[in-house]
């Protein structure tokens, strides 16, 4: 295009693109606040279909009219339960039975042997889904608070689920607000402009709206299983990655405005320069996330597409809507530091990073050796990581009613009361299986599910209920159902009952679900991590047209990942006082840290390659570091800050994941990308592009220069 006609057409195109996106945003925007409506937070819904606990759930359906999730209402008086207390509990139980969603009749209250507690099991219809939380809240309201020394808590699987639903309800509001504020503050600091921050923030919001509508429709159609954890990650990922891509595009646009008179020409040059790196970065993250489809857990398989949709929407918006906004904004958008048409070398604007590049040139080998050693030393902390399944009392960063109730139950009952392990076996072997189960350490009691209405404690002499030739046994565990001790008992219990000849025994229940989830998570790590590394290696090889550079980049990111987990292990244990990490934490941390960490190396090395074609490899490394240093550091800080926003949700797993990604991104940005990678590339020289043509061409050029 040339002349005023070209300028006018360019403006009209930009206006049309912006208006089209505003219409899309108007349609998609409301869905951003409706994701909680289609979220599912039931662990059992995410189990693999071939898991033993899943088979047990299927068998359990034949023994009851309706599947239930128990809420355990526990009353405690340290001086002993009184007759008035018993009357109150009986009255409460009668009122619980009137709540819609509660399956009646309720069993009678269960007294503790020490006489200091009464427990009412309130079965909640499993078909209530997310409404289980509302049913439990009604139970809590009717039970009232503590009265005259009598404490009341609602625990059990339904109580825990209700507390989780309450936590995840904060995602649509507080988490989104905190994320927006964090991004806004950082953008104001980075740009020091009262105008420019609007463009990336508006584009990130558009990305989130676009992603939300697709995720909502897929979850509503039951194509993906959205849970609160995936919803929270989607929020911070879209705003963090979106702002990163916007920073890179804006930085390149500012650079080109020094070379081009018209904003349209500057944006066209900036798009050609920045888009390949942004597309490669986003593509790497998308493909890495889609590797989660190889998971055996439905929750992981759901997170992959949900987060990938978020990145895909972000790429589309940042490569179309944002450039159109910037073209319309022109130079005035950068006020008060508007770039002038002066053909300035972009390195001039980056004095600090010019000095860093000079430091790398003078001390390349000592720099990469010392940074590698420091990162290697941090990996020592991995010995304290210790993957464990966090129990109910460890799941939240704050006290909840379900946590308090579980502690009361553990003080006065076998801790597994109200949430027994279920054993399904043939009618002929039921007695042998029950004896084998009773002999397992950690099993407090084993009773058959008998015929007739279950209105009282199981009668060991009553005939068992038989369905399709099978009998259901209920094993009460001595430990809390979500504890490590209970999980060990389930593993031992399975070994014992599987040994009974002809029993075809299947063990399920709440604790068994946790065991199978943990086992599936470990299997996923062994399968998915190598696939992600292979995929990233292929993408890097295609982008950089080399083999040595991708191998070295992946090696540095893996070192950074191990160092991050080592440092986090020390922080979790000695600063945050967390008891451990969830079984899914290592895989999630790996996918996000490696995929996002490689982003910054892509931003750097794609520019280094571009500069190496013009200047030679070593000069290209220094020029690429100087030009991209500021924007990549800003991008890393934005992403770290947005993931830190997960700390507003009082869940240990999300606090741990947010902390790990924030620390890992900062390590990648400040140490790996700023020092380790450029120093290593500078020290190796043109061979970094082996076996590509650039390796030979730059080798010959540097040999001539040296001669």
Residue pairs with C-beta under 8 A, 6 or more apart in sequence:
1 7
1 9
1 10
1 264
6 264
7 262
7 264
10 262
10 264
10 327
11 264
11 327
11 328
13 324
14 264
14 323
14 324
14 325
14 327
14 328
15 324
15 328
17 320
17 321
17 324
18 321
18 324
18 325
18 328
21 206
21 317
21 320
21 321
21 324
24 206
24 209
24 210
25 205
25 206
25 209
25 210
27 213
28 209
28 210
28 212
28 213
29 209
31 209
31 212
31 213
31 216
32 172
32 176
32 208
32 209
32 212
33 172
34 172
34 212
34 216
35 171
35 172
35 212
35 215
35 216
35 219
35 226
35 231
35 234
36 168
36 169
36 171
36 172
36 228
36 231
37 216
38 216
38 219
38 220
38 226
39 130
39 168
39 219
39 226
39 227
39 228
39 231
40 129
40 130
40 225
40 226
40 227
41 130
41 161
41 164
41 165
41 168
41 227
41 228
42 129
42 161
43 513
43 514
43 517
44 53
44 54
44 57
44 513
45 225
45 298
46 225
46 227
46 297
46 298
46 299
46 300
46 302
46 517
47 53
47 54
47 297
47 298
47 513
47 516
47 517
47 520
48 54
48 296
48 297
48 298
48 516
48 520
51 516
51 520
52 494
52 506
52 507
52 508
52 512
52 516
53 507
53 508
53 509
53 512
53 513
53 515
53 516
54 508
54 516
55 506
55 508
56 422
56 424
56 506
56 507
56 508
56 509
56 512
57 67
57 508
59 424
59 470
59 472
59 506
59 508
60 67
60 422
60 424
60 472
60 508
61 67
62 467
62 468
62 470
63 449
63 465
63 467
63 472
66 103
66 125
66 126
66 127
67 125
67 126
67 127
68 103
68 123
68 124
68 125
68 126
69 123
69 124
69 126
69 132
69 156
69 157
69 158
69 161
70 121
70 122
70 123
70 124
70 156
70 157
70 158
70 418
70 419
71 121
71 122
71 123
71 124
71 135
71 136
71 139
71 154
71 155
71 156
71 157
71 158
71 159
71 162
72 119
72 120
72 121
72 122
72 154
72 155
72 156
72 159
72 405
72 409
72 417
72 418
72 419
73 92
73 96
73 119
73 120
73 122
73 139
73 143
73 152
73 153
73 154
73 405
74 117
74 118
74 119
74 120
74 152
74 153
74 154
74 155
74 405
74 408
74 409
74 412
75 81
75 85
75 88
75 89
75 117
75 118
75 119
75 120
75 150
75 151
75 152
76 116
76 117
76 150
76 151
76 153
76 408
76 411
76 412
77 85
77 116
77 117
77 149
77 150
77 151
78 116
78 149
79 116
79 149
80 115
80 116
81 111
81 115
81 116
81 117
81 118
85 118
85 150
86 109
86 118
88 147
88 150
89 109
89 118
89 120
90 109
92 120
92 142
92 143
93 106
93 108
93 109
93 120
93 122
95 142
96 102
96 106
96 120
96 122
96 139
96 142
97 104
97 105
97 106
99 135
99 138
99 139
99 142
100 135
101 124
101 125
101 128
101 131
101 132
101 134
101 135
102 122
102 123
102 124
102 125
102 135
102 139
103 123
103 124
103 125
105 453
105 454
105 455
106 120
106 121
106 122
106 123
107 120
107 121
107 454
107 455
107 456
107 457
108 455
108 456
108 457
109 118
109 119
109 120
110 118
110 119
110 120
110 121
110 413
110 417
110 457
111 117
111 118
112 118
112 119
112 412
112 413
113 412
114 412
116 412
117 408
117 409
117 411
117 412
117 413
119 409
119 413
119 417
119 418
121 156
121 418
122 139
122 158
124 132
124 135
124 136
124 158
126 132
128 134
128 135
130 165
132 158
132 161
132 162
132 165
133 161
133 162
133 165
133 166
135 158
136 154
136 158
136 159
136 161
136 162
137 162
139 154
140 154
140 401
143 152
143 154
144 152
145 152
146 152
151 408
153 159
153 401
153 402
153 404
153 405
153 408
154 162
154 401
154 402
154 405
155 392
155 401
155 402
155 403
155 404
155 405
155 406
155 408
155 409
156 402
156 405
156 406
156 418
156 419
157 419
157 481
157 510
159 401
159 402
159 405
160 392
160 395
160 402
160 482
162 402
163 396
163 400
163 401
163 402
163 403
164 228
164 395
164 651
165 228
167 228
167 396
167 649
167 650
167 651
168 227
168 228
168 229
168 231
168 232
168 649
170 648
170 649
171 228
171 231
171 232
171 235
171 649
174 648
175 232
175 235
175 236
175 645
175 646
175 648
175 649
176 235
178 645
178 648
179 235
179 236
179 239
179 642
179 645
180 201
180 205
180 239
182 641
182 642
182 644
182 645
183 200
183 201
183 204
183 239
183 240
183 243
183 638
183 641
183 642
184 197
184 201
186 243
186 634
186 637
186 638
186 641
187 196
187 197
187 200
187 201
187 243
187 638
188 197
190 247
190 634
191 197
191 334
192 337
193 333
193 334
193 335
193 336
193 337
194 335
195 329
195 332
195 333
195 334
195 335
196 250
196 329
196 333
196 334
199 246
199 250
199 322
199 325
199 326
199 329
199 333
200 242
200 243
200 246
200 247
200 250
200 322
201 243
202 325
203 242
203 246
203 317
203 318
203 321
203 322
203 325
204 238
204 239
204 242
204 243
204 246
204 314
206 317
206 321
207 238
207 239
207 242
207 310
207 313
207 314
207 316
207 317
207 318
208 235
208 238
208 239
208 242
208 310
208 313
210 313
210 316
210 317
211 234
211 238
211 309
211 310
211 312
211 313
211 314
214 309
214 313
215 224
215 226
215 234
215 306
215 309
215 310
218 224
218 305
218 309
219 225
219 226
224 301
224 302
224 305
224 306
225 298
225 299
225 301
225 302
226 302
226 306
227 299
227 302
229 299
229 303
229 651
229 653
229 654
230 299
230 302
230 303
230 306
230 307
231 306
232 646
232 649
232 654
233 303
233 306
233 307
233 592
233 646
233 657
234 306
234 307
234 310
236 642
236 643
236 645
236 646
236 658
237 307
237 310
237 311
237 592
238 310
238 311
238 313
238 314
239 642
240 638
240 639
240 641
240 642
240 643
241 282
241 285
241 310
241 311
241 314
241 596
241 599
241 639
242 314
242 317
242 318
243 635
243 638
243 639
243 642
244 599
244 635
244 638
244 639
245 278
245 281
245 282
245 314
245 315
245 318
246 318
246 322
247 631
247 634
247 635
247 638
248 274
248 277
248 278
248 603
248 631
248 632
248 635
249 270
249 271
249 274
249 278
249 318
249 319
249 322
249 323
249 326
250 326
251 274
251 628
251 630
251 631
252 270
252 273
252 274
253 266
253 267
253 270
253 274
253 323
253 326
254 334
254 339
255 270
255 346
255 627
256 265
256 266
256 267
256 269
256 270
256 273
257 263
257 266
257 331
257 334
257 339
257 341
258 339
258 340
258 341
258 342
258 343
258 344
258 346
259 266
259 269
259 341
259 343
260 266
260 269
260 341
261 341
263 326
263 327
263 329
263 330
263 331
264 327
267 323
267 326
267 327
270 323
271 319
271 323
273 610
275 319
276 543
276 606
277 602
277 603
277 606
277 607
278 315
278 318
278 319
279 315
279 319
280 539
280 543
280 602
280 606
281 598
281 599
281 602
281 603
282 311
282 312
282 314
282 315
283 539
284 535
284 536
284 539
284 540
284 595
284 598
284 599
284 602
285 308
285 311
285 595
285 596
285 599
286 308
286 311
286 312
287 535
287 536
287 539
288 532
288 535
288 536
288 591
288 594
288 595
289 303
289 304
289 305
289 307
289 308
289 311
289 591
289 595
290 304
290 305
290 308
291 304
291 528
291 531
291 532
291 535
291 591
292 300
292 301
292 303
292 304
292 524
292 528
292 591
293 301
293 304
293 305
294 524
294 527
294 528
294 531
295 301
295 304
295 520
295 524
295 527
295 528
296 520
296 523
296 524
297 517
297 520
297 521
297 524
297 584
299 584
300 521
300 524
300 584
300 587
303 588
326 333
331 338
331 339
332 338
346 627
347 353
347 354
347 623
347 626
347 627
350 626
350 627
350 629
350 630
352 629
352 630
353 625
353 626
353 627
353 629
353 630
354 626
356 625
356 626
356 629
356 674
357 621
357 622
357 623
357 625
357 626
357 629
357 678
358 622
359 367
360 367
360 621
360 622
360 625
360 675
360 678
360 679
360 682
361 618
361 622
361 682
363 679
364 679
364 680
364 682
364 683
365 679
365 683
367 675
367 676
367 679
368 675
368 676
368 679
368 680
368 683
371 671
371 672
371 675
371 676
371 679
372 559
372 676
374 563
374 671
375 559
375 560
375 562
375 563
375 667
375 671
375 672
375 676
376 559
376 563
378 562
378 563
378 564
378 566
378 567
379 559
379 562
379 563
379 565
379 566
380 566
381 565
381 566
381 567
381 568
381 569
381 570
382 562
382 565
382 566
382 569
383 569
384 569
384 570
384 573
385 565
385 566
385 568
385 569
385 581
385 586
386 569
386 580
386 581
387 522
387 580
387 581
387 582
387 583
387 585
387 586
388 484
388 579
388 580
388 581
388 582
388 583
389 482
389 484
389 487
389 514
389 517
389 518
389 582
389 583
390 579
390 580
390 581
390 582
390 652
390 653
391 480
391 482
391 483
391 484
391 579
392 402
392 403
392 406
392 480
392 482
393 403
393 406
393 407
393 480
394 578
394 579
394 580
394 652
395 403
395 482
395 651
395 652
395 653
396 403
396 650
396 651
396 652
397 650
397 651
397 652
397 655
398 650
406 415
406 480
406 482
409 415
409 417
409 418
409 480
410 480
414 444
414 445
414 476
414 477
414 478
415 477
415 478
415 479
415 480
415 481
415 483
415 486
416 444
416 476
416 477
416 478
416 479
416 480
416 481
416 486
416 511
417 476
419 481
419 509
419 510
419 511
420 474
420 475
420 476
420 477
420 509
421 443
421 474
421 475
421 477
421 489
421 490
421 493
421 507
421 508
421 509
421 511
421 512
422 472
422 473
422 474
422 475
422 507
422 508
422 509
422 512
423 433
423 434
423 437
423 446
423 472
423 473
423 474
423 475
423 493
423 497
423 505
423 506
423 507
424 470
424 471
424 472
424 473
424 505
424 506
424 508
425 433
425 470
425 471
425 473
425 497
425 500
425 503
425 504
425 505
425 506
426 469
426 470
426 471
426 502
426 503
426 504
427 464
427 466
427 469
427 470
427 471
428 502
429 500
429 501
429 502
429 503
429 505
430 448
430 464
430 471
430 473
432 500
432 503
433 473
433 497
433 500
433 503
433 505
434 446
434 448
434 473
436 496
436 497
436 499
436 500
437 443
437 446
437 473
437 475
437 493
437 496
437 497
438 445
438 446
439 496
440 489
440 492
440 493
440 496
441 489
441 492
442 477
442 478
442 479
442 485
442 486
442 488
442 489
442 492
442 493
443 475
443 476
443 477
443 478
443 489
443 493
444 476
444 477
444 478
445 475
445 476
446 473
446 474
446 475
446 476
447 458
447 460
447 473
447 474
447 476
448 458
448 460
448 462
448 464
448 465
448 471
448 472
448 473
448 474
449 458
449 464
449 465
449 471
449 472
449 473
449 474
450 458
450 459
450 462
450 463
450 464
450 465
451 462
451 463
451 464
451 465
452 462
458 474
464 471
464 472
465 471
465 472
475 493
477 486
477 489
477 490
477 511
478 485
478 489
479 485
479 486
479 489
480 486
481 509
481 510
481 511
482 510
482 511
482 514
486 511
487 511
487 514
487 515
487 518
489 511
490 507
490 509
490 511
490 512
490 515
491 515
493 507
494 505
494 507
497 503
497 505
497 507
498 505
517 583
518 583
521 583
521 584
521 587
522 583
524 587
525 586
525 587
525 590
528 587
528 591
529 587
529 590
532 590
532 591
532 594
532 595
533 554
533 558
533 594
536 550
536 554
536 594
536 595
536 598
537 550
537 551
537 554
540 549
540 550
540 553
540 554
540 598
540 602
541 547
541 550
543 602
543 606
544 550
544 605
544 606
544 609
544 689
544 692
545 609
545 689
545 692
545 693
545 694
546 688
546 689
546 690
546 691
546 692
546 694
546 695
547 690
547 691
548 684
548 687
548 688
548 689
548 690
548 691
549 605
549 681
549 688
549 689
552 677
552 680
552 681
552 684
552 688
553 598
553 601
553 605
553 677
554 598
556 601
556 672
556 676
556 677
556 680
557 593
557 594
557 597
557 598
557 601
557 668
557 672
558 594
559 672
560 593
560 597
560 664
560 667
560 668
560 671
560 672
561 589
561 590
561 593
561 594
561 597
561 664
563 667
564 589
564 593
564 660
564 663
564 664
564 667
565 586
565 589
565 660
567 663
568 589
568 656
568 659
568 660
568 663
571 659
571 663
572 578
572 580
572 581
572 656
572 659
576 655
576 659
578 652
578 656
581 653
581 656
582 652
582 653
582 656
584 653
585 653
585 656
585 657
585 660
588 657
589 657
589 660
589 661
589 664
592 657
592 661
593 660
593 661
593 664
593 665
593 668
596 639
596 661
596 664
596 665
596 668
597 664
597 665
597 668
597 672
600 632
600 635
600 636
600 668
600 669
600 672
600 673
601 668
601 672
601 673
601 677
603 628
603 631
603 632
603 635
603 673
604 624
604 625
604 628
604 632
604 673
604 677
604 678
605 624
605 677
605 681
607 624
607 627
607 628
608 620
608 621
608 623
608 624
608 625
608 678
608 681
609 620
609 624
609 689
609 694
610 620
610 624
611 619
611 620
611 621
611 623
611 624
611 627
612 619
612 620
612 621
612 624
612 689
612 694
612 698
613 620
613 694
614 620
615 623
616 686
616 698
616 701
616 702
616 705
617 681
617 685
617 686
617 688
617 689
617 694
617 698
617 702
618 682
618 685
618 702
620 698
621 678
621 681
621 682
622 678
622 682
624 678
625 674
625 678
629 674
632 669
632 673
633 669
633 670
633 674
635 669
636 665
636 666
636 668
636 669
636 670
636 673
637 666
637 669
639 661
639 665
640 661
640 662
640 663
640 665
640 666
640 669
641 662
643 657
643 658
643 661
643 662
643 665
644 658
644 659
644 662
645 658
646 654
646 655
646 657
646 658
647 654
647 655
647 658
647 659
649 655
681 688
685 698
685 699
685 702
686 694
686 695
686 696
686 697
686 698
686 699
686 701
686 702
687 695
687 699
688 695
689 695
689 698
